[in-house]
Amino acid sequence: MTETNTRDPFEEALIGAVFAQIARDGWWRLSIARAAGEAGLDMARARRLLPSRTSFLLRFGAQADQAALSERPESGTAQERLFDAIMRRLDVFQRHRAGLVVLLRALPTDPAAGALLAAASLVSMGWLLEAAGISATGPMGMLRRKGLLAVWLWTLRAWLRDETADMASTMAALDTALARAAQVARSLPGETPSAPADDAPAEAQPD
């Protein structure tokens, strides 16, 4: 997959430096100020952009969403559009794989960060659904968002285990999860055939 959205070079450098430090020192020893200093980046500008670890998590999630939403193809099914958007999101994750693996494996020891990411991810799933032409509003919209979040977590689990350059097993896991979600959605009253439902693989949690 190829990301086409324009990225800010300073933000990219800072986020890359933060992930490099996480990969080296772990999540709990992260200092954004130290990461900026070691990378030779302007400290005042880094402070404005990422004042805290929380802001770092949210900013990176927003960056991944921007990549996922950077293209909105008019053709293809909703399921195909969701597949493409999620893979564009994972392209951003792949650029910082070493640090993200350490971060995701540390989340069970940081409930506050885990809760923050869960809430932010639910918002992200709503944007992906709407971009694919599926309503994410109202009670059924919440059900679809939770269903797509389960698909995302299932795929993320596969990505954590996938060390191939082309993410082949990750794409296979995503395709399977979306197909199962669509199958469940077809059994729900008033649902469209391609709208993800809440019964995507229940064990979808990052290792």
ZIJONOR-V979305 format. One record per residue. PHI is phi in whole degrees, -180 to 180 (999 if undefined). PSI is psi in radians with two decimals (999 if undefined). D_LAST is the distance of its C-alpha to the last C-alpha in whole Angstrom. Layout:
{{PHI;PSI;D_LAST} {PHI;PSI;D_LAST}}
This chain:
{{999;2.59;24} {-123;2.22;27} {-86;2.33;27} {-113;-0.13;30} {-75;2.67;30} {-79;2.37;32} {-117;2.56;30} {-77;2.16;31} {-61;-0.69;32} {-66;-0.80;31} {-61;-0.76;28} {-61;-0.75;27} {-66;-0.72;28} {-68;-0.82;27} {-63;-0.71;23} {-61;-0.71;23} {-66;-0.68;24} {-64;-0.79;22} {-66;-0.61;19} {-63;-0.69;20} {-69;-0.69;21} {-60;-0.77;17} {-61;-0.61;16} {-84;-0.79;19} {-110;-0.22;19} {95;2.83;16} {-65;-0.74;16} {-71;-0.34;18} {-101;0.20;21} {-66;2.29;21} {-130;1.95;24} {-64;-0.64;25} {-62;-0.76;29} {-67;-0.69;28} {-61;-0.76;26} {-65;-0.76;29} {-63;-0.76;32} {-65;-0.50;30} {-87;-0.02;30} {72;0.48;34} {-96;2.64;33} {-60;2.11;35} {-68;-0.70;34} {-64;-0.73;36} {-68;-0.67;35} {-63;-0.70;31} {-63;-0.70;32} {-67;-0.67;33} {-79;-0.79;30} {-132;1.40;27} {-72;-0.26;28} {-154;2.97;25} {-65;-0.62;22} {-61;-0.79;21} {-64;-0.58;24} {-63;-0.81;22} {-61;-0.78;19} {-69;-0.69;21} {-67;-0.71;23} {-66;-0.69;20} {-61;-0.71;19} {-65;-0.66;23} {-63;-0.74;23} {-65;-0.67;21} {-65;-0.72;22} {-59;-0.70;26} {-66;-0.74;25} {-64;-0.58;23} {-97;0.07;27} {-70;-0.37;29} {-128;2.41;30} {-133;1.46;31} {-64;2.46;33} {-83;-0.39;35} {-100;2.99;35} {91;2.81;32} {-77;2.90;31} {-61;-0.65;29} {-64;-0.71;26} {-66;-0.67;27} {-67;-0.67;27} {-65;-0.71;24} {-58;-0.85;22} {-63;-0.73;24} {-65;-0.75;23} {-66;-0.67;19} {-68;-0.61;20} {-65;-0.63;22} {-64;-0.73;19} {-71;-0.43;17} {-59;-0.68;20} {-67;-0.73;19} {-61;-0.69;16} {-63;-0.55;17} {-64;-0.45;20} {-122;0.64;17} {-56;-0.85;14} {-59;-0.82;15} {-69;-0.66;15} {-67;-0.65;12} {-60;-0.80;9} {-63;-0.79;11} {-61;-0.87;11} {-65;-0.59;8} {-76;-0.32;6} {-87;-0.28;10} {-57;-0.66;10} {-60;-0.36;9} {-92;-0.02;12} {-132;1.39;14} {-58;-0.60;15} {-65;-0.80;18} {-66;-0.67;16} {-63;-0.74;13} {-66;-0.69;16} {-61;-0.81;18} {-68;-0.61;15} {-63;-0.79;15} {-65;-0.76;19} {-66;-0.65;19} {-67;-0.61;17} {-64;-0.69;19} {-64;-0.76;22} {-59;-0.72;21} {-63;-0.59;21} {-63;-0.73;24} {-64;-0.73;25} {-65;-0.70;24} {-63;-0.84;25} {-62;-0.68;29} {-65;-0.48;29} {-87;-0.01;28} {90;0.34;31} {-115;2.24;30} {-65;2.36;31} {-118;0.38;28} {-108;2.79;30} {74;-3.10;32} {-59;-0.74;30} {-69;-0.58;29} {-64;-0.69;28} {-63;-0.70;25} {-61;-0.73;24} {-66;-0.72;24} {-62;-0.74;22} {-66;-0.64;19} {-65;-0.76;19} {-69;-0.54;19} {-64;-0.69;16} {-63;-0.70;14} {-61;-0.77;15} {-61;-0.80;14} {-66;-0.65;10} {-63;-0.77;10} {-68;-0.68;12} {-63;-0.66;9} {-62;-0.74;6} {-65;-0.69;9} {-63;-0.65;10} {-61;-0.51;8} {-95;-0.16;9} {-95;1.90;12} {-104;0.22;15} {-81;2.64;18} {-69;-0.57;20} {-93;0.01;21} {54;0.71;17} {-63;-0.80;19} {-71;-0.50;16} {-65;-0.79;14} {-63;-0.66;18} {-65;-0.73;18} {-65;-0.72;15} {-64;-0.78;17} {-60;-0.76;20} {-64;-0.78;19} {-65;-0.73;17} {-65;-0.69;20} {-64;-0.72;23} {-68;-0.72;21} {-62;-0.72;22} {-65;-0.66;25} {-63;-0.75;26} {-65;-0.72;25} {-60;-0.61;27} {-64;-0.36;30} {-89;-0.10;30} {-92;2.39;31} {-60;2.26;34} {80;0.03;35} {-86;2.63;32} {-83;2.70;32} {-59;-0.48;31} {-106;0.10;28} {-82;2.16;27} {-63;2.51;23} {-116;-3.11;23} {-82;0.03;21} {-103;0.46;20} {-63;2.87;17} {-45;2.10;15} {-68;-0.46;14} {-86;0.27;10} {-72;1.60;9} {-139;2.45;6} {-62;2.49;4} {-70;999;0}}
